[in-house]
Amino acid sequence: MRELTSNERRLLLFVVVVGFLFLNFWGYTQAMAWRTRAIAKGKVLSLQIKELRSLQDAKAVSAETREWIDSKLPVYKNDDEFLTDLLNRVKASASSASLDDIKVQPRDPERDPVKMPYFHRTAVDVEFTSDIETILKFLASVENQDEFRAVTSLEFVPRKDPKEVQCNARFEQWWSPDSQVLAGQVAEAPLVEPAPASSVPPAAPAAAPTSPPAAPIPTSAPAPVPPANQ
C-alpha cells in the first residue's frame, strides 16, 4: 500500500473537517427543532392545565351557588300553592297601601314557559291607578330580593288627574318545588314491565258480524240479459 501524497492528505483532511462541520450543523438544527416542538407542547399543556383548573373552579363555584340557592329559595308543593301565596302577598301589600281598585292577573304559563326541574319562575301582572308615592311604596313592599321576588316590568300611563298615573307592573318570583313531593311522585309512578312471550294468550278469533253486510252500490253498467228458454 502506497503512502498518501501531501495533496491527498490535504484533501482527506478537508473532507473530514467538512463532514465534521456538517454533522455538527445537522445535529444542532435537529436539537433546535426538537427544543421548539417541546416548548410548543409545553405551552399547549400549560394552557390545558389552566383551562382544567378554571373549569374546576367554575364547577366549585356552581356547586356553592346551587347550595346557596337551595338554602334560600322558597319551597312550595306545587304551582297552585305558590300562586295562591303570591297573590295573597300582592293583595295584602295593596291593602296596606290603600289600593282598593287593583287588578291582579297571573301570567299564562303558555306565554312564559320558563320552568326547570328544580327551579320554577312564576309571574303576575298588576294594574292600578294612584299617586307616585303610593305606587313606589306598594312596589317596594312586594319586591323582596331575599325571597327571589322582583319587579321585572314597569309602565306608567298618564291620567287626566296630574296627581295620579296608571301603573302596569309585573312581579316575578323564583321558587323551588318540594323535593319530597317530587320524590313521592317518582316513587308512586307504576313500573310497567313487558309480559313474557309465553304468558301472552293467543288472540281470540274475530267474531262473525251480527248484521248482514251492506248492499253493494249499483253502478252505471247495464244489468245482464237472462238466457232464453230452451
PyRosetta script that sets phi, psi and omega in degrees:
from pyrosetta import init, pose_from_sequence

init()
pose = pose_from_sequence("MRELTSNERRLLLFVVVVGFLFLNFWGYTQAMAWRTRAIAKGKVLSLQIKELRSLQDAKAVSAETREWIDSKLPVYKNDDEFLTDLLNRVKASASSASLDDIKVQPRDPERDPVKMPYFHRTAVDVEFTSDIETILKFLASVENQDEFRAVTSLEFVPRKDPKEVQCNARFEQWWSPDSQVLAGQVAEAPLVEPAPASSVPPAAPAAAPTSPPAAPIPTSAPAPVPPANQ")
pose.set_psi(1, 125.5)
pose.set_omega(1, -176.3)
pose.set_phi(2, -79.1)
pose.set_psi(2, 159.9)
pose.set_omega(2, -179.5)
pose.set_phi(3, -85.2)
pose.set_psi(3, 142.2)
pose.set_omega(3, -179.0)
pose.set_phi(4, -70.0)
pose.set_psi(4, 143.8)
pose.set_omega(4, 176.3)
pose.set_phi(5, -78.0)
pose.set_psi(5, 170.4)
pose.set_omega(5, -179.5)
pose.set_phi(6, -64.0)
pose.set_psi(6, -39.3)
pose.set_omega(6, 178.7)
pose.set_phi(7, -65.4)
pose.set_psi(7, -40.7)
pose.set_omega(7, 178.6)
pose.set_phi(8, -66.1)
pose.set_psi(8, -37.8)
pose.set_omega(8, 178.1)
pose.set_phi(9, -63.4)
pose.set_psi(9, -42.9)
pose.set_omega(9, 179.0)
pose.set_phi(10, -62.3)
pose.set_psi(10, -42.5)
pose.set_omega(10, 179.5)
pose.set_phi(11, -63.5)
pose.set_psi(11, -44.2)
pose.set_omega(11, 178.8)
pose.set_phi(12, -63.0)
pose.set_psi(12, -41.6)
pose.set_omega(12, 177.8)
pose.set_phi(13, -63.5)
pose.set_psi(13, -38.7)
pose.set_omega(13, 179.0)
pose.set_phi(14, -64.4)
pose.set_psi(14, -43.3)
pose.set_omega(14, 179.7)
pose.set_phi(15, -64.5)
pose.set_psi(15, -40.8)
pose.set_omega(15, 179.7)
pose.set_phi(16, -64.4)
pose.set_psi(16, -43.4)
pose.set_omega(16, -179.7)
pose.set_phi(17, -64.8)
pose.set_psi(17, -44.7)
pose.set_omega(17, 179.1)
pose.set_phi(18, -63.2)
pose.set_psi(18, -43.4)
pose.set_omega(18, 178.1)
pose.set_phi(19, -62.6)
pose.set_psi(19, -40.3)
pose.set_omega(19, 178.8)
pose.set_phi(20, -63.7)
pose.set_psi(20, -43.9)
pose.set_omega(20, 178.8)
pose.set_phi(21, -65.1)
pose.set_psi(21, -39.7)
pose.set_omega(21, 179.3)
pose.set_phi(22, -63.4)
pose.set_psi(22, -44.5)
pose.set_omega(22, 179.0)
pose.set_phi(23, -63.5)
pose.set_psi(23, -39.5)
pose.set_omega(23, 178.0)
pose.set_phi(24, -65.6)
pose.set_psi(24, -41.7)
pose.set_omega(24, 178.9)
pose.set_phi(25, -64.7)
pose.set_psi(25, -44.2)
pose.set_omega(25, 178.8)
pose.set_phi(26, -62.6)
pose.set_psi(26, -42.1)
pose.set_omega(26, 178.0)
pose.set_phi(27, -64.8)
pose.set_psi(27, -37.3)
pose.set_omega(27, 179.2)
pose.set_phi(28, -65.9)
pose.set_psi(28, -44.4)
pose.set_omega(28, 179.4)
pose.set_phi(29, -64.5)
pose.set_psi(29, -38.5)
pose.set_omega(29, 178.5)
pose.set_phi(30, -66.7)
pose.set_psi(30, -40.1)
pose.set_omega(30, 179.0)
pose.set_phi(31, -65.1)
pose.set_psi(31, -41.5)
pose.set_omega(31, 178.9)
pose.set_phi(32, -66.7)
pose.set_psi(32, -37.9)
pose.set_omega(32, 177.9)
pose.set_phi(33, -65.3)
pose.set_psi(33, -43.0)
pose.set_omega(33, 177.5)
pose.set_phi(34, -62.8)
pose.set_psi(34, -40.3)
pose.set_omega(34, 178.7)
pose.set_phi(35, -63.9)
pose.set_psi(35, -40.8)
pose.set_omega(35, 178.8)
pose.set_phi(36, -63.5)
pose.set_psi(36, -44.0)
pose.set_omega(36, 178.5)
pose.set_phi(37, -64.7)
pose.set_psi(37, -39.1)
pose.set_omega(37, 179.4)
pose.set_phi(38, -65.1)
pose.set_psi(38, -40.1)
pose.set_omega(38, 178.8)
pose.set_phi(39, -65.3)
pose.set_psi(39, -41.9)
pose.set_omega(39, 179.4)
pose.set_phi(40, -63.5)
pose.set_psi(40, -44.0)
pose.set_omega(40, 177.9)
pose.set_phi(41, -64.5)
pose.set_psi(41, -36.3)
pose.set_omega(41, 177.8)
pose.set_phi(42, -64.2)
pose.set_psi(42, -39.6)
pose.set_omega(42, 178.1)
pose.set_phi(43, -65.6)
pose.set_psi(43, -43.4)
pose.set_omega(43, 178.3)
pose.set_phi(44, -61.5)
pose.set_psi(44, -43.1)
pose.set_omega(44, 179.2)
pose.set_phi(45, -63.9)
pose.set_psi(45, -39.4)
pose.set_omega(45, 178.4)
pose.set_phi(46, -63.7)
pose.set_psi(46, -42.4)
pose.set_omega(46, 177.9)
pose.set_phi(47, -63.6)
pose.set_psi(47, -40.4)
pose.set_omega(47, 178.6)
pose.set_phi(48, -65.3)
pose.set_psi(48, -38.4)
pose.set_omega(48, 178.1)
pose.set_phi(49, -65.4)
pose.set_psi(49, -42.9)
pose.set_omega(49, 178.3)
pose.set_phi(50, -62.8)
pose.set_psi(50, -42.1)
pose.set_omega(50, 179.3)
pose.set_phi(51, -64.6)
pose.set_psi(51, -41.0)
pose.set_omega(51, 178.5)
pose.set_phi(52, -63.4)
pose.set_psi(52, -42.3)
pose.set_omega(52, 178.4)
pose.set_phi(53, -64.7)
pose.set_psi(53, -40.3)
pose.set_omega(53, 178.6)
pose.set_phi(54, -65.2)
pose.set_psi(54, -38.4)
pose.set_omega(54, 177.0)
pose.set_phi(55, -65.5)
pose.set_psi(55, -39.6)
pose.set_omega(55, 177.3)
pose.set_phi(56, -64.4)
pose.set_psi(56, -41.8)
pose.set_omega(56, 177.8)
pose.set_phi(57, -63.8)
pose.set_psi(57, -42.9)
pose.set_omega(57, 179.0)
pose.set_phi(58, -63.7)
pose.set_psi(58, -38.5)
pose.set_omega(58, 178.0)
pose.set_phi(59, -65.2)
pose.set_psi(59, -40.0)
pose.set_omega(59, 178.7)
pose.set_phi(60, -65.6)
pose.set_psi(60, -41.8)
pose.set_omega(60, 178.2)
pose.set_phi(61, -64.6)
pose.set_psi(61, -40.2)
pose.set_omega(61, 178.6)
pose.set_phi(62, -63.3)
pose.set_psi(62, -41.0)
pose.set_omega(62, 178.4)
pose.set_phi(63, -64.5)
pose.set_psi(63, -42.3)
pose.set_omega(63, 178.4)
pose.set_phi(64, -64.5)
pose.set_psi(64, -40.6)
pose.set_omega(64, 178.7)
pose.set_phi(65, -63.4)
pose.set_psi(65, -42.7)
pose.set_omega(65, 179.4)
pose.set_phi(66, -62.7)
pose.set_psi(66, -42.7)
pose.set_omega(66, 178.3)
pose.set_phi(67, -63.2)
pose.set_psi(67, -40.7)
pose.set_omega(67, 179.5)
pose.set_phi(68, -65.7)
pose.set_psi(68, -42.0)
pose.set_omega(68, 179.0)
pose.set_phi(69, -64.5)
pose.set_psi(69, -42.0)
pose.set_omega(69, 179.2)
pose.set_phi(70, -60.5)
pose.set_psi(70, -34.1)
pose.set_omega(70, -178.8)
pose.set_phi(71, -80.1)
pose.set_psi(71, -19.7)
pose.set_omega(71, -175.7)
pose.set_phi(72, -107.7)
pose.set_psi(72, -27.1)
pose.set_omega(72, -172.5)
pose.set_phi(73, -71.4)
pose.set_psi(73, 132.6)
pose.set_omega(73, 176.9)
pose.set_phi(74, -61.7)
pose.set_psi(74, 145.9)
pose.set_omega(74, -176.3)
pose.set_phi(75, -116.2)
pose.set_psi(75, 131.8)
pose.set_omega(75, 177.2)
pose.set_phi(76, -134.8)
pose.set_psi(76, 157.9)
pose.set_omega(76, -177.8)
pose.set_phi(77, -73.4)
pose.set_psi(77, -39.0)
pose.set_omega(77, -176.9)
pose.set_phi(78, -157.2)
pose.set_psi(78, -178.9)
pose.set_omega(78, -178.7)
pose.set_phi(79, -63.4)
pose.set_psi(79, -41.6)
pose.set_omega(79, -176.8)
pose.set_phi(80, -63.1)
pose.set_psi(80, -43.8)
pose.set_omega(80, -179.7)
pose.set_phi(81, -62.9)
pose.set_psi(81, -43.6)
pose.set_omega(81, 179.6)
pose.set_phi(82, -65.5)
pose.set_psi(82, -46.1)
pose.set_omega(82, -177.4)
pose.set_phi(83, -63.2)
pose.set_psi(83, -38.6)
pose.set_omega(83, 176.7)
pose.set_phi(84, -61.4)
pose.set_psi(84, -44.0)
pose.set_omega(84, 179.5)
pose.set_phi(85, -65.1)
pose.set_psi(85, -42.0)
pose.set_omega(85, -179.5)
pose.set_phi(86, -65.4)
pose.set_psi(86, -42.9)
pose.set_omega(86, 178.4)
pose.set_phi(87, -63.3)
pose.set_psi(87, -39.8)
pose.set_omega(87, 177.8)
pose.set_phi(88, -64.2)
pose.set_psi(88, -38.8)
pose.set_omega(88, 178.0)
pose.set_phi(89, -64.0)
pose.set_psi(89, -44.4)
pose.set_omega(89, -179.8)
pose.set_phi(90, -64.2)
pose.set_psi(90, -44.1)
pose.set_omega(90, 179.9)
pose.set_phi(91, -66.8)
pose.set_psi(91, -37.3)
pose.set_omega(91, 177.9)
pose.set_phi(92, -65.4)
pose.set_psi(92, -41.9)
pose.set_omega(92, 177.5)
pose.set_phi(93, -65.9)
pose.set_psi(93, -37.4)
pose.set_omega(93, 177.2)
pose.set_phi(94, -65.8)
pose.set_psi(94, -38.9)
pose.set_omega(94, 177.7)
pose.set_phi(95, -65.8)
pose.set_psi(95, -39.5)
pose.set_omega(95, 178.4)
pose.set_phi(96, -65.7)
pose.set_psi(96, -31.0)
pose.set_omega(96, 179.2)
pose.set_phi(97, -90.5)
pose.set_psi(97, 8.6)
pose.set_omega(97, 179.1)
pose.set_phi(98, 60.0)
pose.set_psi(98, 40.9)
pose.set_omega(98, 175.5)
pose.set_phi(99, -102.3)
pose.set_psi(99, 99.0)
pose.set_omega(99, -176.4)
pose.set_phi(100, -84.8)
pose.set_psi(100, -42.1)
pose.set_omega(100, -176.6)
pose.set_phi(101, -97.2)
pose.set_psi(101, 83.8)
pose.set_omega(101, -179.9)
pose.set_phi(102, -129.8)
pose.set_psi(102, 135.2)
pose.set_omega(102, 179.2)
pose.set_phi(103, -102.9)
pose.set_psi(103, 126.4)
pose.set_omega(103, 179.7)
pose.set_phi(104, -120.7)
pose.set_psi(104, 121.4)
pose.set_omega(104, -176.6)
pose.set_phi(105, -131.2)
pose.set_psi(105, 115.3)
pose.set_omega(105, 174.7)
pose.set_phi(106, -63.8)
pose.set_psi(106, 143.1)
pose.set_omega(106, 178.6)
pose.set_phi(107, -76.1)
pose.set_psi(107, 144.9)
pose.set_omega(107, 178.3)
pose.set_phi(108, -71.5)
pose.set_psi(108, 123.0)
pose.set_omega(108, 179.4)
pose.set_phi(109, -61.6)
pose.set_psi(109, -19.9)
pose.set_omega(109, 178.0)
pose.set_phi(110, -64.5)
pose.set_psi(110, -31.5)
pose.set_omega(110, -179.2)
pose.set_phi(111, -92.7)
pose.set_psi(111, -7.9)
pose.set_omega(111, -179.3)
pose.set_phi(112, -141.2)
pose.set_psi(112, 65.3)
pose.set_omega(112, -174.8)
pose.set_phi(113, -82.6)
pose.set_psi(113, 68.4)
pose.set_omega(113, 178.1)
pose.set_phi(114, -106.4)
pose.set_psi(114, 85.3)
pose.set_omega(114, 179.1)
pose.set_phi(115, -134.0)
pose.set_psi(115, 138.3)
pose.set_omega(115, 174.7)
pose.set_phi(116, -124.4)
pose.set_psi(116, 167.1)
pose.set_omega(116, -174.5)
pose.set_phi(117, -55.6)
pose.set_psi(117, -37.7)
pose.set_omega(117, -174.0)
pose.set_phi(118, -124.2)
pose.set_psi(118, 1.5)
pose.set_omega(118, 176.0)
pose.set_phi(119, -135.2)
pose.set_psi(119, 120.3)
pose.set_omega(119, -178.9)
pose.set_phi(120, -113.4)
pose.set_psi(120, 153.5)
pose.set_omega(120, 175.6)
pose.set_phi(121, -130.4)
pose.set_psi(121, 130.0)
pose.set_omega(121, -179.0)
pose.set_phi(122, -128.7)
pose.set_psi(122, 144.4)
pose.set_omega(122, -176.7)
pose.set_phi(123, -131.1)
pose.set_psi(123, 149.7)
pose.set_omega(123, 173.7)
pose.set_phi(124, -132.7)
pose.set_psi(124, 145.6)
pose.set_omega(124, 176.4)
pose.set_phi(125, -104.7)
pose.set_psi(125, 138.4)
pose.set_omega(125, 177.7)
pose.set_phi(126, -124.6)
pose.set_psi(126, 147.7)
pose.set_omega(126, 179.2)
pose.set_phi(127, -142.1)
pose.set_psi(127, 126.7)
pose.set_omega(127, 179.8)
pose.set_phi(128, -160.8)
pose.set_psi(128, 167.9)
pose.set_omega(128, -179.5)
pose.set_phi(129, -125.4)
pose.set_psi(129, 131.2)
pose.set_omega(129, 179.8)
pose.set_phi(130, -168.1)
pose.set_psi(130, -175.4)
pose.set_omega(130, 176.7)
pose.set_phi(131, -83.9)
pose.set_psi(131, 163.1)
pose.set_omega(131, -174.6)
pose.set_phi(132, -59.9)
pose.set_psi(132, -42.5)
pose.set_omega(132, -177.3)
pose.set_phi(133, -62.6)
pose.set_psi(133, -43.2)
pose.set_omega(133, 179.0)
pose.set_phi(134, -67.5)
pose.set_psi(134, -38.1)
pose.set_omega(134, 179.5)
pose.set_phi(135, -62.6)
pose.set_psi(135, -47.1)
pose.set_omega(135, -178.9)
pose.set_phi(136, -65.3)
pose.set_psi(136, -37.1)
pose.set_omega(136, 177.8)
pose.set_phi(137, -64.1)
pose.set_psi(137, -41.9)
pose.set_omega(137, 179.5)
pose.set_phi(138, -65.4)
pose.set_psi(138, -46.0)
pose.set_omega(138, -179.3)
pose.set_phi(139, -62.0)
pose.set_psi(139, -41.1)
pose.set_omega(139, 179.8)
pose.set_phi(140, -67.2)
pose.set_psi(140, -31.3)
pose.set_omega(140, -179.1)
pose.set_phi(141, -73.9)
pose.set_psi(141, -28.8)
pose.set_omega(141, 179.7)
pose.set_phi(142, -84.1)
pose.set_psi(142, -40.3)
pose.set_omega(142, -177.8)
pose.set_phi(143, -69.1)
pose.set_psi(143, 134.8)
pose.set_omega(143, -179.0)
pose.set_phi(144, -151.5)
pose.set_psi(144, 108.4)
pose.set_omega(144, -178.1)
pose.set_phi(145, -68.2)
pose.set_psi(145, -33.0)
pose.set_omega(145, -179.7)
pose.set_phi(146, -64.5)
pose.set_psi(146, -25.0)
pose.set_omega(146, 178.8)
pose.set_phi(147, -104.8)
pose.set_psi(147, 13.2)
pose.set_omega(147, 177.1)
pose.set_phi(148, 59.8)
pose.set_psi(148, 39.5)
pose.set_omega(148, 179.3)
pose.set_phi(149, -121.2)
pose.set_psi(149, 130.0)
pose.set_omega(149, -175.2)
pose.set_phi(150, -149.5)
pose.set_psi(150, 161.0)
pose.set_omega(150, 172.9)
pose.set_phi(151, -86.3)
pose.set_psi(151, 114.6)
pose.set_omega(151, -176.7)
pose.set_phi(152, -104.6)
pose.set_psi(152, -9.5)
pose.set_omega(152, 177.8)
pose.set_phi(153, -148.5)
pose.set_psi(153, 135.2)
pose.set_omega(153, -176.4)
pose.set_phi(154, -146.1)
pose.set_psi(154, 129.8)
pose.set_omega(154, -179.9)
pose.set_phi(155, -140.5)
pose.set_psi(155, 134.9)
pose.set_omega(155, 177.4)
pose.set_phi(156, -113.9)
pose.set_psi(156, 131.5)
pose.set_omega(156, 179.4)
pose.set_phi(157, -118.5)
pose.set_psi(157, 123.2)
pose.set_omega(157, -179.0)
pose.set_phi(158, -64.1)
pose.set_psi(158, 148.3)
pose.set_omega(158, 176.2)
pose.set_phi(159, -116.4)
pose.set_psi(159, 173.9)
pose.set_omega(159, 179.3)
pose.set_phi(160, -64.2)
pose.set_psi(160, -40.2)
pose.set_omega(160, 177.0)
pose.set_phi(161, -75.6)
pose.set_psi(161, 119.8)
pose.set_omega(161, -177.2)
pose.set_phi(162, -65.2)
pose.set_psi(162, -16.8)
pose.set_omega(162, -179.4)
pose.set_phi(163, -84.4)
pose.set_psi(163, -10.3)
pose.set_omega(163, -175.8)
pose.set_phi(164, -123.1)
pose.set_psi(164, 150.5)
pose.set_omega(164, 174.7)
pose.set_phi(165, -138.7)
pose.set_psi(165, 153.7)
pose.set_omega(165, 174.6)
pose.set_phi(166, -88.8)
pose.set_psi(166, 129.9)
pose.set_omega(166, -178.4)
pose.set_phi(167, -110.5)
pose.set_psi(167, 125.3)
pose.set_omega(167, 173.0)
pose.set_phi(168, -115.6)
pose.set_psi(168, 112.6)
pose.set_omega(168, -175.3)
pose.set_phi(169, -130.7)
pose.set_psi(169, 159.1)
pose.set_omega(169, 177.1)
pose.set_phi(170, -129.3)
pose.set_psi(170, 128.0)
pose.set_omega(170, 175.2)
pose.set_phi(171, -104.0)
pose.set_psi(171, 132.2)
pose.set_omega(171, 175.4)
pose.set_phi(172, -125.9)
pose.set_psi(172, 143.6)
pose.set_omega(172, -179.9)
pose.set_phi(173, -141.4)
pose.set_psi(173, 137.2)
pose.set_omega(173, 172.3)
pose.set_phi(174, -90.0)
pose.set_psi(174, 142.3)
pose.set_omega(174, 178.1)
pose.set_phi(175, -151.8)
pose.set_psi(175, 169.4)
pose.set_omega(175, -176.4)
pose.set_phi(176, -124.0)
pose.set_psi(176, 134.6)
pose.set_omega(176, 174.4)
pose.set_phi(177, -70.9)
pose.set_psi(177, 153.1)
pose.set_omega(177, -179.3)
pose.set_phi(178, -63.6)
pose.set_psi(178, 121.1)
pose.set_omega(178, -178.1)
pose.set_phi(179, -64.9)
pose.set_psi(179, -32.9)
pose.set_omega(179, 179.1)
pose.set_phi(180, -67.0)
pose.set_psi(180, -38.0)
pose.set_omega(180, 177.5)
pose.set_phi(181, -65.4)
pose.set_psi(181, -42.4)
pose.set_omega(181, 177.4)
pose.set_phi(182, -62.0)
pose.set_psi(182, -42.4)
pose.set_omega(182, 178.9)
pose.set_phi(183, -63.3)
pose.set_psi(183, -38.5)
pose.set_omega(183, 177.8)
pose.set_phi(184, -65.7)
pose.set_psi(184, -37.8)
pose.set_omega(184, 178.0)
pose.set_phi(185, -65.3)
pose.set_psi(185, -38.0)
pose.set_omega(185, 178.5)
pose.set_phi(186, -68.8)
pose.set_psi(186, -39.8)
pose.set_omega(186, -178.0)
pose.set_phi(187, -68.9)
pose.set_psi(187, -33.7)
pose.set_omega(187, -177.8)
pose.set_phi(188, -80.5)
pose.set_psi(188, -11.5)
pose.set_omega(188, -179.5)
pose.set_phi(189, -66.0)
pose.set_psi(189, 126.2)
pose.set_omega(189, -178.5)
pose.set_phi(190, -68.6)
pose.set_psi(190, 143.0)
pose.set_omega(190, 177.6)
pose.set_phi(191, -97.0)
pose.set_psi(191, 113.2)
pose.set_omega(191, -177.1)
pose.set_phi(192, -96.3)
pose.set_psi(192, 119.6)
pose.set_omega(192, 179.0)
pose.set_phi(193, -111.2)
pose.set_psi(193, 140.4)
pose.set_omega(193, 177.9)
pose.set_phi(194, -68.1)
pose.set_psi(194, 139.2)
pose.set_omega(194, -179.6)
pose.set_phi(195, -73.3)
pose.set_psi(195, 145.2)
pose.set_omega(195, 178.2)
pose.set_phi(196, -64.6)
pose.set_psi(196, 156.2)
pose.set_omega(196, -175.9)
pose.set_phi(197, -63.8)
pose.set_psi(197, -33.0)
pose.set_omega(197, -177.0)
pose.set_phi(198, -70.6)
pose.set_psi(198, -24.1)
pose.set_omega(198, -176.6)
pose.set_phi(199, -93.3)
pose.set_psi(199, -2.5)
pose.set_omega(199, -179.6)
pose.set_phi(200, -81.1)
pose.set_psi(200, 117.8)
pose.set_omega(200, -178.9)
pose.set_phi(201, -68.3)
pose.set_psi(201, 150.2)
pose.set_omega(201, 178.0)
pose.set_phi(202, -65.3)
pose.set_psi(202, 149.4)
pose.set_omega(202, -178.7)
pose.set_phi(203, -68.4)
pose.set_psi(203, 138.8)
pose.set_omega(203, 179.5)
pose.set_phi(204, -72.6)
pose.set_psi(204, 146.2)
pose.set_omega(204, 178.5)
pose.set_phi(205, -65.7)
pose.set_psi(205, 150.0)
pose.set_omega(205, -179.0)
pose.set_phi(206, -66.0)
pose.set_psi(206, 136.8)
pose.set_omega(206, -179.1)
pose.set_phi(207, -72.6)
pose.set_psi(207, 147.8)
pose.set_omega(207, 178.8)
pose.set_phi(208, -69.8)
pose.set_psi(208, 144.7)
pose.set_omega(208, 180.0)
pose.set_phi(209, -65.8)
pose.set_psi(209, 137.7)
pose.set_omega(209, -179.4)
pose.set_phi(210, -84.3)
pose.set_psi(210, -18.4)
pose.set_omega(210, -178.9)
pose.set_phi(211, -112.7)
pose.set_psi(211, 147.7)
pose.set_omega(211, 179.7)
pose.set_phi(212, -64.3)
pose.set_psi(212, 149.7)
pose.set_omega(212, -179.8)
pose.set_phi(213, -65.7)
pose.set_psi(213, 155.5)
pose.set_omega(213, -178.9)
pose.set_phi(214, -67.0)
pose.set_psi(214, 146.4)
pose.set_omega(214, 179.7)
pose.set_phi(215, -67.2)
pose.set_psi(215, 143.1)
pose.set_omega(215, -179.7)
pose.set_phi(216, -66.0)
pose.set_psi(216, 149.1)
pose.set_omega(216, -178.9)
pose.set_phi(217, -78.0)
pose.set_psi(217, 124.9)
pose.set_omega(217, -178.8)
pose.set_phi(218, -64.3)
pose.set_psi(218, 144.3)
pose.set_omega(218, 178.2)
pose.set_phi(219, -105.8)
pose.set_psi(219, 179.7)
pose.set_omega(219, -177.8)
pose.set_phi(220, -83.8)
pose.set_psi(220, -2.9)
pose.set_omega(220, -179.7)
pose.set_phi(221, -69.2)
pose.set_psi(221, 144.6)
pose.set_omega(221, -179.6)
pose.set_phi(222, -70.5)
pose.set_psi(222, 149.6)
pose.set_omega(222, 180.0)
pose.set_phi(223, -69.5)
pose.set_psi(223, 149.3)
pose.set_omega(223, 179.5)
pose.set_phi(224, -68.3)
pose.set_psi(224, 144.3)
pose.set_omega(224, 179.8)
pose.set_phi(225, -83.8)
pose.set_psi(225, 128.6)
pose.set_omega(225, 179.8)
pose.set_phi(226, -66.7)
pose.set_psi(226, 149.7)
pose.set_omega(226, -179.7)
pose.set_phi(227, -70.9)
pose.set_psi(227, 152.5)
pose.set_omega(227, -179.9)
pose.set_phi(228, -74.0)
pose.set_psi(228, 150.9)
pose.set_omega(228, -179.0)
pose.set_phi(229, -73.3)
pose.set_psi(229, 137.0)
pose.set_omega(229, 179.4)
pose.set_phi(230, -83.9)
pose.dump_pdb("model.pdb")
